[in-house]
Amino acid sequence: MSKTIQDYMALPYTIEIIPDDGAWFIRIKELSGCITEVDAWDEIQAAVDEIKHLWLELALEKGRPIPEPLGLPTHS
C-alpha cells in the first residue's frame, strides 16, 4: 500500500534550525532541497509544515522516491 502525504507528514524528519543574521534558516535534512528562512522563532513550526507539505506533494505528483527519516527501522 502506498503512503499518502499525511503518512509522510507524520514521520519524524530531522529538522535543522540555523541562526542566520537575525533570521532562522530551516532545512529538513532527509528531503533534499527542502529549505526555507523565517524572520521570527515563532514562525518556524508553520514554515516547517508548509515546506514539508509542498516538497512531499511535488514528490508524490512526480513519482519521485521519498526518503524515510534517519534512524527509522527499515523493512525488507
Backbone as numpy.savetxt, mean C-alpha at the origin, in Angstrom:
# Nx Ny Nz CAx CAy CAz Cx Cy Cz
-9.70 -19.51 -5.59 -10.54 -18.34 -5.59 -9.65 -17.09 -5.59
-9.97 -16.15 -6.41 -9.20 -14.92 -6.52 -9.51 -13.97 -5.37
-8.50 -13.25 -4.95 -8.68 -12.25 -3.90 -9.30 -11.00 -4.50
-10.10 -10.33 -3.69 -10.71 -9.06 -4.09 -9.86 -7.92 -3.56
-10.19 -6.72 -3.99 -9.46 -5.55 -3.49 -9.63 -5.43 -1.98
-10.80 -5.79 -1.45 -11.02 -5.74 -0.01 -10.12 -6.73 0.73
-9.90 -7.91 0.12 -8.99 -8.89 0.72 -7.59 -8.31 0.84
-7.11 -7.70 -0.24 -5.77 -7.11 -0.23 -5.69 -5.89 0.70
-6.73 -5.09 0.75 -6.73 -3.91 1.62 -6.58 -4.30 3.09
-7.08 -5.47 3.45 -7.03 -5.93 4.84 -5.67 -6.50 5.24
-4.80 -6.76 4.26 -3.51 -7.35 4.58 -2.55 -6.33 5.20
-1.67 -6.80 6.08 -0.76 -5.89 6.79 0.52 -5.57 6.01
0.40 -4.74 4.99 1.56 -4.33 4.21 2.47 -3.43 5.06
3.75 -3.43 4.73 4.73 -2.62 5.44 4.66 -1.17 4.96
4.41 -0.27 5.89 4.30 1.16 5.56 5.52 1.88 6.12
6.24 2.56 5.25 7.39 3.36 5.67 6.98 4.83 5.67
7.27 5.51 6.78 6.95 6.93 6.92 8.26 7.65 7.20
8.59 8.59 6.32 9.87 9.29 6.39 9.62 10.79 6.44
10.16 11.48 7.48 10.03 12.94 7.50 10.75 13.54 6.28
10.13 14.54 5.68 10.68 15.13 4.46 10.46 16.64 4.44
11.36 17.38 5.07 11.34 18.85 5.03 9.97 19.44 5.38
9.45 19.05 6.55 8.17 19.58 7.01 6.96 18.79 6.55
7.17 17.76 5.77 6.09 16.91 5.30 6.43 15.46 5.65
5.62 14.54 5.19 5.85 13.11 5.44 5.77 12.36 4.12
6.82 11.61 3.81 6.89 10.77 2.63 6.44 9.38 3.06
5.51 8.79 2.32 4.94 7.49 2.69 5.11 6.51 1.54
5.53 5.30 1.89 5.72 4.26 0.88 5.21 2.94 1.44
4.50 2.20 0.60 4.11 0.83 0.95 5.16 -0.07 0.32
5.99 -0.64 1.17 7.22 -1.31 0.75 7.01 -2.40 -0.30
6.03 -3.24 -0.12 5.84 -4.39 -1.01 5.20 -4.01 -2.35
4.59 -2.84 -2.44 3.88 -2.44 -3.65 4.72 -1.40 -4.40
5.49 -1.86 -5.33 6.45 -1.02 -6.05 5.78 0.22 -6.66
6.30 1.39 -6.31 5.76 2.64 -6.83 4.58 3.19 -6.06
4.18 2.53 -5.00 3.04 2.98 -4.19 3.55 3.96 -3.14
3.57 5.25 -3.52 4.15 6.30 -2.68 3.28 7.55 -2.70
3.42 8.35 -1.67 2.74 9.65 -1.62 3.45 10.52 -0.60
3.00 11.75 -0.49 3.53 12.68 0.49 2.37 13.50 1.05
2.41 13.73 2.36 1.38 14.55 3.01 2.05 15.64 3.83
1.29 16.67 4.14 1.83 17.80 4.90 1.65 17.66 6.41
0.73 16.83 6.84 0.44 16.72 8.27 0.37 15.25 8.70
0.84 14.99 9.91 0.85 13.62 10.45 -0.55 13.02 10.45
-1.56 13.78 10.76 -2.92 13.22 10.85 -3.53 12.91 9.49
-2.85 13.22 8.40 -3.31 12.87 7.05 -2.76 11.52 6.58
-1.85 10.95 7.35 -1.14 9.76 6.89 -2.06 8.57 6.63
-2.92 8.21 7.59 -3.76 7.01 7.43 -4.66 7.11 6.21
-5.29 8.25 6.02 -6.17 8.42 4.85 -5.36 8.32 3.56
-4.15 8.88 3.56 -3.30 8.81 2.36 -2.87 7.38 2.08
-2.52 6.64 3.11 -2.14 5.23 2.94 -3.30 4.44 2.35
-4.48 4.61 2.91 -5.65 3.89 2.41 -5.92 4.23 0.94
-5.79 5.50 0.60 -6.06 5.93 -0.77 -5.04 5.37 -1.76
-3.75 5.51 -1.45 -2.75 5.04 -2.42 -2.76 3.52 -2.55
-2.99 2.83 -1.43 -3.05 1.37 -1.49 -4.24 0.92 -2.34
-5.39 1.53 -2.13 -6.58 1.18 -2.90 -6.37 1.44 -4.39
-5.83 2.61 -4.73 -5.59 2.94 -6.15 -4.58 1.99 -6.78
-3.50 1.68 -6.06 -2.48 0.77 -6.59 -3.08 -0.61 -6.84
-3.81 -1.13 -5.86 -4.40 -2.46 -5.97 -5.46 -2.51 -7.07
-6.27 -1.48 -7.15 -7.32 -1.41 -8.18 -6.70 -1.50 -9.59
-5.66 -0.73 -9.82 -5.00 -0.75 -11.12 -4.34 -2.10 -11.40
-3.69 -2.66 -10.39 -3.05 -3.97 -10.57 -4.08 -5.04 -10.92
-5.21 -5.04 -10.24 -6.25 -6.02 -10.52 -6.84 -5.82 -11.92
-7.08 -4.56 -12.30 -7.62 -4.27 -13.64 -6.67 -4.74 -14.74
-5.37 -4.56 -14.52 -4.37 -4.91 -15.53 -3.92 -6.37 -15.45
-4.40 -7.09 -14.44 -4.01 -8.48 -14.27 -2.57 -8.65 -13.80
-2.04 -7.64 -13.14 -0.66 -7.69 -12.66 -0.59 -8.48 -11.35
0.54 -9.13 -11.10 0.69 -9.85 -9.83 0.75 -8.86 -8.66
0.15 -9.26 -7.56 0.14 -8.43 -6.36 0.90 -9.19 -5.27
2.00 -8.63 -4.80 2.78 -9.33 -3.78 2.04 -9.36 -2.44
2.31 -10.40 -1.69 1.79 -10.49 -0.33 2.67 -9.65 0.58
2.15 -9.25 1.73 2.98 -8.52 2.68 4.18 -9.36 3.14
5.27 -8.69 3.47 6.46 -9.38 3.98 6.13 -10.07 5.30
6.70 -11.24 5.47 6.53 -11.94 6.73 5.28 -12.79 6.84
4.39 -12.74 5.86 3.21 -13.61 5.91 3.61 -15.00 5.43
3.05 -16.03 6.04 3.35 -17.37 5.56 2.81 -17.55 4.13
3.55 -18.28 3.33 3.08 -18.58 1.96 2.62 -20.02 1.89
1.66 -20.27 1.04 1.12 -21.62 0.87 1.42 -22.07 -0.55
1.80 -23.34 -0.67 2.08 -23.85 -2.00 1.03 -24.84 -2.43
